[in-house]
Structure formats: C-alpha cells, structure tokens
C-alpha cells in the first residue's frame, strides 16, 4: 500500500486489554478538525513525510499522528516511511517545544523502531538521550512509546551503554512501578536486554532493581511475571553478586513459594530456571535446603503431576532435573547430593520413559557427579551404566554427547566401570560414534575405547569391532582433543599385531607420521608414543620409515626446543630395524640390537645426513675416505633367493667378492662348532675375545699401537677390492673398532649378549653383564656387573666398566 490513500486505522491494544488510542485521546481530539481540513493534502505518505518539516505546529501535530498510525499497520509501512526519509525529522521533533508534537514524534519513533531494518538506521542517530529525558514527564503515551523505543534499540550492543550513560537505568527502574502495564513491560524488556552485559548488572543491583523485579512477580499479567523471572535468571547467570542480593531480599524463599503454589504453575518453569542458576552456590544451596526447596525439587524431578498439560509437566520436570545438574557442578556439594540419594534419582530417570531433554540433563548431572568416587561406584551398582549405554543409539545428538561424557567420566581411572561399559555392549556403539559430526562425541568415544584397549583381555574384541580403520579419520582431525584421544587409543591398540596390520591396510601410517610435524607439544608427544608402539615389528616400522618418519625425527632431535625423551625414544624404536643407521647416528648398539647380514659401519652419521645405500657405496670409486665395514656371512648362490640390500647382484667380480665374505662364514662356523658354549659365562666372553683377537692380528701391546699397520692394511684391501666397502672377515689387522664389531656379531650369532659402543679416534668397545659368585656365599646372589671386554692388549681380560683400566682402554 505504498501509494494508497493514507488511511488511519487503530490496532489491537497492548497487553491484550485496550485500544492503544486510549493514551493519545487528547492528541486526537485536539487535532480532529485539522485532520479533516487537511485530508486532501494527505492522500499519500510522501506528503505526510514532507509535512514533517513544516513550520506550522498544527500541521506537524497531524503529520506525526498520521505517520505513527500508518506505521502501526505493518512492517512494510515502517520501511516505506524510512525510505521516504521520515526518521530524521521525527528524531528532530522529539525536542520540539510543543508538547503534542513531541508526544506524537516519540509515538511514531517507538512504533517504527520495532522493525529491525529501521532499528539498524536508528542506532546511528543520537536520539536516545532525548527520549530518556522525556520519560520523566508525566505523560503516559510518551512513557509507553519512549520505553518501547528503548526496548527495541537495547538489543543493539552499541545502544546499551548509551542508555546507561544517559542515566536511563534509574528512569527505567522507576517506571517498573508505573501503574500502566505497557510501560512496565517495555521498561522491563529494556532492562532484560541491558543485563545481557555483566558490567551493567552491578549498576542495576546498586539501584535496588532486584526488589522492583520481585514486586513485579505479583503483577496481574503473566507476561510481566515471566519477563521479570527471565531477567533475574539472566542476572543470576551473568553476575555472582546477584545471588547475594537474592539472599538479602529473601528472593530464594519467594521462588520456592512459587514452585510450591500449584495456582502459579505457569511460572514454575521460569522460576526453576532462576533457581538452577543459583543452586550451585553453596550459600544459596543452604537457603534453598532450609526452606524445603530441595525436597520440592526432588519431587518435581521424579513425578511432576501439576498440570493437565503433558508438555508443561515435562518442562517443569526437565528444569527441576537441571537444578541438580547445576548443583553437581560445585564439587563441594557432591557429598551432600550423594547423601540425599540424587544418584538413584538420576539412574531412575535414565531407565524411565521420560523425554530426551530430561535424560540429557540427567546424563550431564551423572557426568559431573561421577567425579565423586562413591557416586561413581553407586551409579554402576544401581544399573546406571547399561542405561546410559542404551542412550548411545539415540538420534538426539545432545543426548548422545552427554551420555558419552557420562561414560567417559565413569570409566576414568576405573577398571570395573570400563568392564561394565564393555559388558553392556558399549564398545560396539562407541565405534559407530567415531564418525559423528560432533568432535566432543568422537573424542570421548575414542577415550573410552582406549581404556578398554588398555585391558589385555578386551583389546582384541575391541579391535574386532573395526576400531582401527575408524581411527584413521580422527588422526586427520584439526580438533586437538580428538587427535590426542586417537593417538592415545592407538598406543593401546598397537600392542596387537592385528591392529598394526589393519592400520597399514587402512593407510593410517601416513597421517600418523604427518603428526610428527605438529607444532602442538602434546600432539607431538603422543604421536611419538604411538610410533614407538607401532614399531614393535619390522614391517610396520619400515612402513613408517617409508613416509619419512626417520627423517622427521632426526630433524626434531636436532632442535633444542622440540627434542624430548619421547622424540628420542621414537627414533630409537624405528632404528631398531635400521641397525646400521642406528649405530651411525647414535654410536651405540644395545644388547637387544642384533647385527643382521648386510650391516654397514659407515662411521659417524649426522642427524639429517643422507646415507647411501649399500649398492651405491659398493659402486663408488675408491677414495681416501674412511672405509665402510660390511658384515655379511651369507654364501652367494645363483639359486638362493636374495633379500635385503646385502644380497645384491654386482656385475663386476670385485663387487662380488665384497658381498661374499668367505672368511666371516668360516669364523662363524668355527665359533659355533667349538666347545666355547660349554664354559661358564665369563669364560665364554673371554674365549671369544681371544678368538677375535687372533683373527685380527693378535695381541697388541699398548706401546706397539703406533707401529701397528692397520691403516695401510685397510688401504691395501680397498685397492685389491677396488671398492670402499671392506668385508669385516677379510680384515687381518684390526683396530679397536673392527674387533669390537666382529665380537658383537659373533656374540649375536651364538646367542650371547653384548653392546657395541663407538668412541673417538677409531675406538670402540663391547660391554657385557656377568654374574659372579660371592666368595662369602654358596649361592650366586650378587647383582650382575658390567665389564668391558679387552680385545687388543690382554685379549679376554674383563675390565670393570668404571675402573681406570677400562677408561684407558676407551681413550687415548
């Protein structure tokens, strides 16, 4: 009706009780004749808007009145008037000296501000101070539509403090006592919007605003009572001092009286919301308890049969349960709630046919109350765990989230509850939840499955549910909680070979290795832990190496800030199957590091340094660099299947000689066939030491080291083989490093145990643990001692590891 005749129509009364013209009768009667005389001038809205700038007061009165009546007919009219430019002149007329013009301008602005599009423009026009100044006038129409204007503008954050800064709050609080319900409602709605900001709450409290809100609970209009309760509910949530004022004003007693009054059932739900925001405070809790409110809440939470409406009863019951949910958030109340048997009420609710909302609140309360150890056990004994597990099938996402949170808290550090979840079939449903859209659900589901997997008797059954392939997507998540849960769960699952194979099949190693590049310290730590566990067998370790795990870990361990015991352990775990590289990087092989055929001692290797393959090293031309020492005792055969890098087919005869270490095969055969193993432990190591010494040049006195021509011997071997790689069995003049390597290999071959440690200046040595009998006792009860085996000066001599002799052996 943008260009229709500018017809004036009245609208239904506010508060549902009267025509809104009742407050503007004076204005209408005084200008009735002028409206009639000017009707031809008002055929269009454009004319009316233009006349808002008239210097004639009589015309302004009629134009303003016509404007607001047209605006009341609908949002389209309000926007049309705005487009015609009505807002600016109306705002200017608020300050007009003529009372009637001011009134009609404020009425027009109040009506138009209820439209969101118009409101967006009005917040940029500074008219709020003028509106507030006019509210103190004894004019009902101005007070009604002025507060309507403020109620509309107060939803905008930019206007909240403008109202407060211009002393609007004291005026609004005073108007709460006005006899007109429309003024009360508009003022209250403005305050409701203002207290969204916690900085405004203490100002409202200081102005004794809460006592005015409590008086409004006696209003004859339900909408005012409801709005007063919602305002107090918001304040109790936003500002802690609100509860102090509640106690001083005895508001909590008033709230309890309301929920005990069946005639006020329409206020019960909102009143319970206010109580819910207070009950977590210890002092407020005591007041509620002393006034009998706790017993009332228990009754409402279980059987609220107050209304003929099932919806109302459900809402009341849900809000009553929410009161206990809020109370459980204060750990100081857990003991008391447990004593009042709230645990049983919650389990009963979860086992009943109540609504999803009620069960969601009950799960939330159970989750927080589970932090109290007696309640954690009681929930299980009352059958609460199967009841919660059944909720995992729900299509209600909020209820699933709270149910899984409850199970997560119940199973935290509790083996019995974890078993109870498993026996209730929880593992089957939790695996299905790993594809949920809610990260919290995914993270908690994985955490519970991880606790099950930590129990050896449950691990395989969890794996059989398909949890490992389902973890691959969470390993790619950007949510830190999901990532950490997935990594920790994988740490438990990967103890089983089946899980490692499934992870490889599901292409899970690539995202796992990529997490080593995470800047998140905890993610990196957990990724290293998972990689360390996954590296329990060679195929999976090599698979992770294929995706660059070794290179990334070497890079990390070069960084002072990122290196940790976890990154170091992960690197060592992977190097277990890269023994040559491990010795090159760390200069140390433990007793459990078995030297394989194809092992190469390339000398010291720096972290991040590229190491050539054996084939590449063999094909290199002879140079002046330190030789590479190869350990391979396999007999080459055209018919024998070849494996690993050590079994290469080289076209040149010299390369074949490198790969076919006949001398080493002979040494291994001779050692295995000797009576060496018949001797005691210490003598076995000593005899083998003498055997190695004899094979590599025999005993060398300390003063003869400088004349021992081992370097020239190695040069001759390099040129004879035309290769920089020298088989260890061909060395006849061996120094410390060569003898220690051969000794370690032979020890591994016959099932004994020793270390291999690289020192400086071509030194290397072997450490062994030996039990020696206590001469004062008939039993071998002493702790094993660590010795270094002398392979050079007094072959077979065992030197206590911390002795001066051992120190001399290890250094120049």
Phi, psi and omega in degrees: 000037186296325182242019176285171174301146187277069184286143180255125179230147175270153179249169179299149183291149175287160184059009175067031185223349182199162175288133186291350177287348182299332182271355182235022182299320180300317181296318185287319181294325182288335183245016184299315181296323181292325178299316180296317184290333182258009187301322182294334178284344188252034181292334181229158177295327180302319180297316181299318180294319179298323182287349176295345179257009181291145176282349182276123183295321181298320179293319179298320179299311181293319182296316179297318180296318179294323180299308185292328179289324175293320181296328183292345184284347177161164182296327179299320179295320180299314181294322179297316178297321177298316180296331179281353177093027184284336190293313186298312179295324178299316180298324179290325183287346177301331182260013181294150181288339180278124183301316183293323179293315178304313182300308183294327178294317180294320178298316180297317179294320179300316180293315184291329183292345180289348177269131186296324180294316178295319181301321180299328178281319184296330182293345178265001177251122188279074180249352182302314179303321180292320179298313182299319180297327181280343183292337180283349177289147181277068181225109186300318182296316178297319181294321180293309186279336173293316177290329176296319177299312181295323179298320180290315183285337185288352175285343179270129184299328182292339183265341184302305184287337175295321177294314182293316182296335179262027175059035179284332185294314177301322179295316181295319179298319179297321181290345175297338179267002180297147182286343181275121183294331178293319177294318177301312183296313181296319179296317181294321179295322177297313179298320178303318179289323183294319186285004168301328180269121184294342178287337181275334182305310181297330177294316179297318180295317181297331179274013178062033182292329184294322179298325176292322177296320180296324178295327180292343176294346178266004181301152177280353183251122183299324182297326178288317177300314181297317182291325176296318178294319179295324178294316179292327176298315180294319180294320179297329179280327188269335188217123186294331181292343178303319183292327176298315179294321176304315182291321179294324181271003182057033181293324182298323176295322178297317180297317180295321178297323179296313183286349174270351182261110182292339179286345180253031186300332180291348178257354187298314185297313181293323178296320178295327176297320178296314180299321180300325180280353180252331194292341178286346177277131186302313182295318178295321178301317180296320178297314179298319179296313184294333180271007179082008183292329182295318178297320178297317179297319178300319181293316180293327180291334184262308184219078181275080180261071184255334186232158175286343180274122178294324180296317180295316178300318180296320180294318179296315180297316180298318181289326176295319177296323179298330176300317178290326176300316179292322180296324182293343181288347174261108185297339178291344180264354185300316181300314182294316180298323177296317180294329179277007176063035174295330178306314183292320178302316181296316180295319179299320180295319181291336181267356184264185180261029182286175188289164177299322181298316180296316180293327178296313177298320181296319177296319180296318178294319179297321181299313182286324180289341179292346176291343178269115190305314179301323179291324179302319178285322183293321178304320178292314183296330180276000180084021182290329184294311176301325179296319179289320180301323180297331181289345180293344178278349186298149174275353180278110185297320181297320180290321177299318182299314180289325179295316180291325176296320178298316179295323179297316180288324180293326184269351181299118180054035181220100183295319184295316179294325177298318177296323181294320177297318179297313182295334178277005180080018183297326182298326181293316182283329179293323177298322179294334183279354181290347177256014181293153179284339184272116181302326181295319178297315181298312183298314181290324177298315179296319181299318180292317178298325177296322178293324175293316182296337178290341176270117186303326183286343181256342192304310184296323180291328174293318179298321182295343179278000177087026183291327185295308177299328180290342180278347185296315179294315175302331177292346179258001185294153174265355179275123185297321182294320178296313181301311183295319178298318181296317181293317180292323177295318179298325177301325180280318184291324189289357172294339180264133180300323180301319180294320180294321178294320179294322179295321178294317180296325181274008179059044182268347183286328180297309177295330178295312180295324182297335180290347175294342180269003181295141176275354180277117187303317184290323177297315179299316180299313182290325177297320178296320178297315181296318179295321179298320179288319180295337182277025180287341177226160188295315183302315181289325178297315180293328177295319178292324176296326180298330179266013172091017183299318181297315182295319180295317181292324175298318179296317180297318184286354171274344184269129179294323185281326186263339182293141177206175178295335180286318179292323179294318181293322178298319178297314180297322179298318179288325181290348178303329180255007173232065191297322179299313181293322179301314180294323179294319182282312189262340183067028184204134171237128180281172180299331180277352178274101183274127180287119182269166171296136183098001178296137179235129171264100183267002186088188181295137179238130178278150177301131181086353181284137178284131179248128180292154174287164180301318180298319180294322180292323180294323184279350179293146175291156181298136179223183184270003181287166177302136179295158172262132183257122186256137176246109174207121181250014181282143178271123181288138179211141179294332183272336185286137177294139182254144182214157179064180182288336185288346185250065180263148176262106181262138183286332184271146183297323181295325180290326177295324179296323179298320184279342184248087183271084182299319182299319180292322178298321180294317179299317181296315181299316182294319179295316182293330183268354181282172178270023182302319185287352180279344183278171176288173189302311182297320181290330177299312180295320181295316181296318180294325177297317179294324180296316179295319180299315180298322182290338186240034172110356176077191183292135179237117178292152183305319182285350181265358185301322184290336181261357180284111192276052181288328181293315179297322179299316180294322178297319178298317179298318180300318183283328177294321181274350188049049185202148177276352180263125182243123176296136186297330182289343181276347184283122180255342176237090185259141176266188183308312186295325181285318181293320180295322179294314179296319180298315179300317182295315181293322176300315179298324183294326185258010173085009174272182185224134173202166177262171171226119185237129178269134174249198179266160175057048176064019174273147171202154181208168180241137176249138179229151175256128183226133171276131175239139183291143174282118182298341180271359183223153178278350184251150176273082187251002184282159174287148178295146180249151182263132181231152169260134183270125178279118179249000188243301193267314174230073188308131181098347179287137180255120185255122178303135195300329181259012183278159175302324180297320179294319178298319179295323182293327186275346186223169179294000000 
